[in-house]
Amino acid sequence: MVNTVLKSIRVLYLLAGTPNLGLTEIVRALDLPKSSVHSILETLCSEKLVEKEDASGKFHLGIKLVELGSIASLELDICRIAAPFLHGLNQEFDETIHLTVLDNDEVLYVDCIESRRRLRTYSVIGIRAPLYCTAVGKAILAFQPDDEIRRIACEKGLKRITDTTIDSEEKLFAEVARIRASGYAVDDMEHEEHLRCVGAPIRDANGNVAASLSLSGPAERNTRERILEIAPEVVRAAAEISRRLGYRPA
């Protein structure tokens, strides 16, 4: 299995350096069995990592690699730029601060500064979570086109996790309207009992929302009143990160 992965990587590296090669040319360049290369190319094409020209039968790198490269670039840039703002919010409120990016219609947690309190939210770096029931997720989802929100809701579903989880499209769009009006999202124990979070969107240079940050902690401490006090600072931090990523409001 590992050997097949290594062969696949060799195919990708070859096409990166020399695009538009036919099957025979790839077999010759890598000195691999034709049947193995054919199987690898079929798999890579099915995942859009490689594309085949119908007319010529030549292969080149696929659009999916561009998407993956953009995500990787965003993660690297945003972690570096956002770090001081995560630390700043953590120092001011002593709550856990998370940074996430949009990936495959979910949020991927890419950085975290934990609270120093004994009762706190712990780091979940590398974990994925739904868009519709987390503060970081809703902060991203709300600023997508309405058709895209409907598609994600339909494909991913709106599973009820707690008593306060959004579980219908009608409720989701009512929440979207509130987030768009206020500029921030609140997870009011929707993804996890006794946990309340506030999140804000981060925009790239083109104004697209593909990342977010949040402050989270126990609901007993993060009351709805305290969330209202914290939210403007979370929004300000997200706006400054957006500015440093190149975003300029019209």
Phi, psi and omega in degrees: 000313179297322180299321179294320178298315180298320177296320179297318179297320178298322177297315180296316178298319180297314181291334176293323181273329182221086181288169176061058176249146175274171181303313182297321180295321179292317178301314182294318184293323184263350180056051180239158177299140182300320181297321179294315181295319179299317179295317179298315181296321177300316180294314181297323178292322180296332179263005178065020174279335175226148177234148180244130177283124183298318185291314187263339185076010181275153180249147174212168181297146185265168183296333182298328179292327176296316179298315180295321178295322178295319179296315180297318179296317179299316181299315181296313181294314187290323178297318180292314184289322186281338188311309182295333180282326174297315179297321181297315178295321179297317180293322183288319187247350182052046173235166182284133181245128179244148174240131181227160173233155177282128180210116177055047177063025175221170171263138175247122180282120186247345177203158183200140169240116184279150171295154177269356181288154179294317177265108188205169172274136183263162181298140176230035181303133180091351179271149176254155179212159180293158178280325194279348186228016174237151180296316179296322181290314181294328178295331175275311185301320185298336184255020170267160176301149183304320180297324179291321177298316179297319180298313181296317179298321180290314184285321183270336182084166179235068183291134178281117183258319176230180180295339184254005180294137173295127185228019176210156180295324179299313178295322181298314182287333173295320178292320177302317179298319179295318181293316179298325180286320186269333182089003178214163180239150178237132170260101184265072181059036183270332181254334181209132179301142174067018178236128179235133185225156172230131184231155180224149183282149174242127182256147175272186184298335180270000180088003179281141178267109181231011181204168179198166173226159182213159170245130182222152179186177180302138181298330179298328179264318178272073178292166179299326178294318180291323177301320179297328178284324184282323188310314181300327180287323177295317178297317180297317179297315179297321180295322180289322175298316178302316180299318181286342173277355177109002181285133175231113180304147179296000000 
